[in-house]
């Protein structure tokens, strides 16, 4: 009896040690929501992404080329140097922005509508049971991102959503057949993960998010919380339905920030609503 108990404990320990974590092959980046008002504005932001078993660094920039059109670029690096898995995602986008006239002086052009079309390329690699090899895949992402926000020199509040699709390609198993077979026989998730990737190469995504920026007209701290909805079986390999939280800093460059305020001193307090 004691021998059987010892064998049962040892077997459980082996199973638990094999795949104690979830392997993600797609992690959403933060929403790039510049809220431009005029030509030649620039936004640069950096953030830390915190998700379930995932940490990352997100860098984004955007530039208003004309009075209504803008471009953006995004870069996300997830779990660099991790022994469990890592990934990258790089995006380029272009779109339209428009301050909304309200007819109220205190609110006029404080609400901004934006919509961007974005394309991205990335890759993901996951390791299993601490082997220095595993499964790798490339990723193509395409989406539109409409948003509406309220902006002043001291606070920005934005609701946005990404609506599009992701497609995996170049799926490859970076290990010998003997290693792969050993993992499968020991109840590793590598077999089911590989099958899910191969059978669910394309998935539709919906990613809503709420962004808050607080600070000054030149620089603000930003906080963003969102979630991901993924169609089909690929949702098993993403943090679908779980909150995605990022926090960082946004730098703003605009011509109007350096223009002299011609209002009387007793009215300059209104700049907080500019």
C-alpha positions as CSV (number, residue, x, y, z in Angstrom):
1,X,0.0,0.0,0.0
2,X,2.8,2.5,0.9
3,X,4.5,1.7,-2.3
4,X,1.4,2.4,-4.3
5,X,0.9,5.7,-2.5
6,X,4.5,6.7,-3.2
7,X,4.1,5.9,-6.9
8,X,0.8,7.9,-7.1
9,X,2.4,10.9,-5.6
10,X,5.4,10.7,-7.9
11,X,3.1,10.4,-11.0
12,X,1.1,13.5,-9.9
13,X,4.3,15.5,-9.4
14,X,5.5,14.6,-12.9
15,X,2.1,15.6,-14.4
16,X,2.0,18.9,-12.6
17,X,5.6,19.8,-13.6
18,X,5.0,19.2,-17.3
19,X,2.6,22.1,-18.2
20,X,1.7,24.2,-15.2
21,X,1.1,27.3,-17.3
22,X,-1.1,28.3,-20.2
23,X,0.6,28.7,-23.6
24,X,-0.6,31.8,-25.5
25,X,0.1,32.2,-29.2
26,X,-1.6,35.7,-29.4
27,X,-1.6,38.5,-26.9
28,X,-3.4,41.8,-27.7
29,X,-1.4,45.0,-27.6
30,X,-2.7,48.3,-26.2
31,X,-4.9,50.6,-28.3
32,X,-3.1,53.5,-29.9
33,X,-5.6,56.4,-29.4
34,X,-3.8,59.7,-30.1
35,X,-6.9,62.1,-30.2
36,X,-5.4,64.5,-32.6
37,X,-6.8,68.1,-33.1
38,X,-4.5,69.6,-35.7
39,X,-1.9,69.0,-38.4
40,X,1.6,68.0,-37.4
41,X,0.7,66.7,-33.9
42,X,2.7,63.8,-32.6
43,X,2.0,61.3,-29.9
44,X,4.7,58.9,-28.4
45,X,3.8,56.4,-25.7
46,X,5.4,53.6,-23.8
47,X,3.6,51.1,-21.5
48,X,3.9,47.9,-19.5
49,X,1.3,45.3,-20.3
50,X,0.1,43.0,-17.5
51,X,-1.9,40.0,-18.4
52,X,-2.5,36.4,-17.1
53,X,1.0,34.9,-17.0
54,X,2.1,37.5,-19.6
55,X,4.2,40.7,-19.3
56,X,5.2,42.9,-22.1
57,X,6.6,46.3,-23.3
58,X,4.4,48.3,-25.7
59,X,5.8,51.3,-27.6
60,X,3.5,53.4,-29.9
61,X,3.7,56.5,-31.9
62,X,1.3,58.5,-34.2
63,X,1.6,61.6,-36.5
64,X,-1.1,63.8,-37.9
65,X,-0.1,64.3,-41.5
66,X,-3.0,66.7,-42.5
67,X,-6.0,68.3,-40.8
68,X,-7.9,65.0,-40.9
69,X,-5.5,62.1,-41.7
70,X,-2.9,60.4,-39.5
71,X,-0.5,57.4,-39.4
72,X,0.6,55.2,-36.5
73,X,3.2,52.5,-35.7
74,X,3.1,50.0,-32.8
75,X,5.5,47.5,-31.4
76,X,4.9,44.9,-28.7
77,X,7.4,42.5,-27.1
78,X,6.1,39.9,-24.8
79,X,8.1,37.9,-22.2
80,X,11.6,38.5,-23.7
81,X,14.1,36.0,-22.5
82,X,11.4,33.7,-20.9
83,X,12.0,30.0,-20.7
84,X,8.3,29.3,-21.2
85,X,7.4,31.4,-24.3
86,X,7.8,34.8,-25.9
87,X,6.4,36.8,-28.8
88,X,6.5,40.0,-30.8
89,X,4.0,42.1,-32.8
90,X,4.6,45.1,-35.1
91,X,1.9,47.2,-36.7
92,X,1.4,50.1,-39.1
93,X,-1.8,51.9,-39.6
94,X,-3.4,55.0,-41.2
95,X,-6.7,56.7,-40.6
96,X,-9.0,59.7,-40.0
97,X,-9.6,62.0,-37.1
98,X,-12.1,64.7,-36.6
99,X,-12.8,67.1,-33.6
100,X,-16.6,67.2,-33.1
101,X,-18.2,70.6,-32.9
102,X,-20.8,70.8,-30.2
103,X,-21.9,74.5,-30.2
104,X,-20.9,74.8,-26.6
105,X,-17.7,76.9,-26.0
106,X,-16.6,74.8,-23.0
107,X,-17.0,71.5,-25.0
108,X,-16.4,72.6,-28.6
109,X,-13.9,70.3,-30.2
110,X,-13.1,68.5,-27.0
111,X,-14.7,65.3,-28.3
112,X,-12.6,63.6,-31.0
113,X,-13.7,60.8,-33.3
114,X,-10.9,58.7,-34.9
115,X,-10.9,55.5,-37.0
116,X,-7.7,53.7,-38.2
117,X,-7.0,50.7,-40.4
118,X,-4.1,48.7,-39.1
119,X,-2.0,45.8,-40.4
120,X,0.5,43.8,-38.2
121,X,3.0,41.0,-38.4
122,X,4.3,39.0,-35.4
123,X,5.5,35.7,-34.1
124,X,5.1,33.5,-31.0
125,X,7.1,30.7,-29.6
126,X,6.2,28.5,-26.6
127,X,8.3,25.9,-24.8
128,X,7.0,22.8,-23.1
129,X,8.3,21.1,-19.9
130,X,11.3,23.5,-19.9
131,X,12.7,22.1,-23.2
132,X,14.7,24.6,-25.1
133,X,12.4,24.1,-28.1
134,X,8.7,23.9,-28.8
135,X,6.2,25.3,-31.2
136,X,6.6,28.5,-33.2
137,X,4.2,30.4,-35.5
138,X,4.0,33.6,-37.4
139,X,1.0,35.9,-37.1
140,X,-0.8,38.3,-39.4
141,X,-3.3,40.7,-37.9
142,X,-5.7,43.2,-39.6
143,X,-8.3,45.3,-38.0
144,X,-10.2,48.6,-37.9
145,X,-10.1,50.7,-34.7
146,X,-12.8,53.3,-34.3
147,X,-12.7,55.4,-31.1
148,X,-14.3,58.4,-29.5
149,X,-12.8,60.4,-26.7
150,X,-12.9,63.6,-24.6
151,X,-9.6,65.5,-24.3
152,X,-8.3,68.5,-22.4
153,X,-4.9,69.7,-21.3
154,X,-5.2,67.6,-18.1
155,X,-7.4,64.6,-18.8
156,X,-8.3,62.3,-21.7
157,X,-11.0,59.7,-21.6
158,X,-11.4,57.4,-24.6
159,X,-13.5,54.4,-25.6
160,X,-12.2,52.3,-28.5
161,X,-12.6,48.9,-30.1
162,X,-10.5,46.8,-32.5
163,X,-12.6,44.7,-35.0
164,X,-10.7,42.4,-37.3
165,X,-9.0,39.1,-37.7
166,X,-5.8,37.2,-37.0
167,X,-4.2,34.5,-39.1
168,X,-1.4,32.1,-38.1
169,X,1.0,30.7,-40.7
170,X,4.4,29.1,-40.8
171,X,3.5,26.8,-37.9
172,X,6.5,24.7,-37.0
173,X,7.5,22.2,-34.3
174,X,11.1,22.9,-33.2
175,X,11.9,19.6,-31.6
176,X,12.8,16.0,-32.5
177,X,10.0,13.5,-33.0
178,X,11.2,11.5,-30.0
179,X,11.0,14.5,-27.7
180,X,7.5,15.4,-29.0
181,X,6.2,11.9,-28.6
182,X,7.6,11.7,-25.0
183,X,5.7,15.0,-24.1
184,X,2.5,13.7,-25.7
185,X,2.7,10.4,-23.8
186,X,3.2,12.3,-20.6
187,X,0.0,14.3,-21.0
188,X,1.7,17.5,-22.2
189,X,-0.6,20.1,-23.9
190,X,1.8,20.3,-26.9
191,X,-0.2,17.9,-29.0
192,X,-3.6,19.7,-28.5
193,X,-2.0,23.1,-28.9
194,X,-0.4,22.1,-32.2
195,X,-3.7,20.6,-33.4
196,X,-5.6,23.8,-32.4
197,X,-3.1,26.0,-34.3
198,X,-3.4,23.8,-37.5
199,X,-7.2,23.6,-37.4
200,X,-7.9,27.2,-36.5
201,X,-5.6,29.3,-38.6
202,X,-7.9,32.3,-38.9
203,X,-10.0,33.8,-36.1
204,X,-12.1,37.0,-35.8
205,X,-11.4,39.3,-32.9
206,X,-13.3,42.0,-31.0
207,X,-11.3,44.0,-28.5
208,X,-13.0,46.9,-26.6
209,X,-10.9,49.1,-24.3
210,X,-11.2,52.1,-22.0
211,X,-8.3,54.5,-21.7
212,X,-7.7,57.2,-19.1
213,X,-4.9,59.8,-19.4
214,X,-4.0,62.2,-16.6
215,X,-1.4,64.9,-16.4
216,X,-0.4,68.0,-18.4
217,X,-0.7,69.0,-22.0
218,X,2.9,67.8,-22.8
219,X,2.9,64.6,-20.9
220,X,0.2,62.3,-19.3
221,X,0.2,59.1,-17.4
222,X,-2.1,56.6,-19.1
223,X,-4.1,53.6,-17.9
224,X,-5.9,51.2,-20.2
225,X,-8.1,48.2,-19.5
226,X,-9.6,46.0,-22.2
227,X,-10.6,42.5,-23.1
228,X,-10.5,40.1,-26.1
229,X,-13.2,38.1,-27.8
230,X,-11.8,35.5,-30.2
231,X,-13.9,33.2,-32.5
232,X,-13.4,29.5,-32.9
233,X,-11.0,27.1,-31.2
234,X,-8.1,29.6,-31.4
235,X,-9.5,31.3,-28.3
236,X,-8.0,28.5,-26.2
237,X,-4.5,29.9,-27.1
238,X,-5.3,33.5,-26.2
239,X,-6.2,35.4,-23.0
240,X,-9.8,35.6,-24.3
241,X,-12.4,37.0,-21.9
242,X,-9.7,38.1,-19.4
243,X,-8.9,41.7,-18.6
244,X,-5.8,43.2,-20.2
245,X,-4.3,46.1,-18.3
246,X,-1.5,48.5,-19.4
247,X,0.0,51.6,-17.7
248,X,2.6,54.0,-19.0
249,X,3.3,57.5,-20.2
250,X,2.2,59.5,-23.3
251,X,4.1,62.5,-24.7
252,X,2.3,65.0,-26.8
253,X,3.8,67.5,-29.3
254,X,1.5,70.1,-30.9
255,X,2.0,73.6,-32.2
256,X,-0.9,75.0,-30.1
257,X,1.0,74.1,-26.9
258,X,3.5,76.9,-27.7
259,X,1.1,79.5,-28.8
260,X,0.7,82.5,-26.4
261,X,-2.6,82.6,-24.5
262,X,-4.1,85.9,-25.4
263,X,-6.9,85.7,-22.8
264,X,-7.0,88.1,-19.8
265,X,-5.4,86.7,-16.7
266,X,-8.7,86.2,-15.0
267,X,-9.8,83.9,-17.7
268,X,-6.6,81.8,-18.2
269,X,-8.0,79.2,-15.7
270,X,-10.1,78.1,-18.7
271,X,-6.9,76.5,-20.2
272,X,-7.6,73.3,-18.3
273,X,-10.6,72.8,-20.6
274,X,-8.7,73.6,-23.8
